[in-house]
């Protein structure tokens, strides 16, 4: 799974510029994940028939430790470690800047409201 707001922004910016199609794609993905969890659960009915939910943010945060945990859950004997590049970084930076800009304009407005009017 991935943060839905970041997933949506990335999808619309890069490969699915039609909002209604991007929204439906997201809905279908969630429906499939819910169906898998409902049908098989996290433990599964026959050992291998189970759903493993992973988190993109956790992978980017814990890197190898998280990756090797996924390998173990999937029954994979691998030591492969890819280079990690956080695709969320640009969206988080954009959001932080937008919040700073918003807070800055709010602070300026609050200061101008609080300043006494000069006597004429």
N, C-alpha and C positions, 0 to 999 in steps of 0.2 A: 504494500500500500504506500501511498505517497500523500502528503498534505494536499487536500482537494483543491484549495485555492491556487496553490502553486502549479499543480497538475493542469488545472484549467487554463491558467495564464500561458503556460508553456505550450499547451496544445493549440490554443488559438493564435499564438504568436508564430509558431513554427510550421505546423502541418495541417491544421484544421481550422481555417479562417472563417468558416460559416458557423456562427454561434449555435444555431439549432442542431447542427450535425455534431458539434463538439459536445453539447449538453447530452444528446442522445447516446453518444459513444460512452460518456462517463456513466450514464444511467445503466447501460447494458453491462459495463464492467462491474459495477456494484451488484447488479442482479446476479451475475455469474458467480461472484465471490460469495454472496449470501446463499445461493443455491448449493454451492460446494460445501460450505460450512454446515448448512442444514442437512444435507444428504449424508455427508461423511463425518462431519465433526473434526475436532483436532486429533482425536485418537483413532478414528477410522473404524470400519467394521471388520476388516480383514487384514489388519496390520499395514499393508501398503496402501490401501484405499483410504487415504486421509488427506486433509487439507492442511497445508503449511502456509500461514500468513506471515509475510515478512514486511519489514518497514524500511523504506528507502532512507529515512532520516536516521534510523538506528544503524543501518549499514554505513552511512557516511560518518557517523559519530564514532562507532566502535571498530570499523574497518575489519581487519583480519580476524579479530575475536568473534565478531558477528558472522562473518563469512564462514569460518570453520565450524561454527555452530549449525549453520544451514547445511553445510556439507554433511555433517554428522546426521542431522535429521533426515536428509535425503538418502543416506546410506552410501555416500560417495567417499572414496578414499583418494583425496586430492590435496595437494599442497600448493596448487596454483593460486597466486594472488595477483589480481589485476592492478593496474594503476587506478587510483580512486580520484575522480574529478566530480566535485559536488555541483550537480546541475541546478540545485536550488539556490546557490549562493547569489546569483544575479537577481533573482526574484526577491530574496530576503533583503538584499542591499537596496533594491528599488523601494520596497515597503518601508524600510527604516528611513530612507531619505524623504519619502512622501509624508511620513509621520512627523519627521523633524520640520519639514516645511509647513505642515498644518499647525504644529505646536508653535512655531515661530510666528506665523501670521496671527494666531490666537493671542499670543503674548503681546505682540505689537498693538493689537486692537484693545486688549485689556489695559495696557499702559496708556494709550491715548484716551481711553474712557476715564481713567483715574486722574489724569492731569487736570489741574484746575484751570478754568478759563481765565485768561488775563483780563484784568479790569480795564475798562475803556474810559 
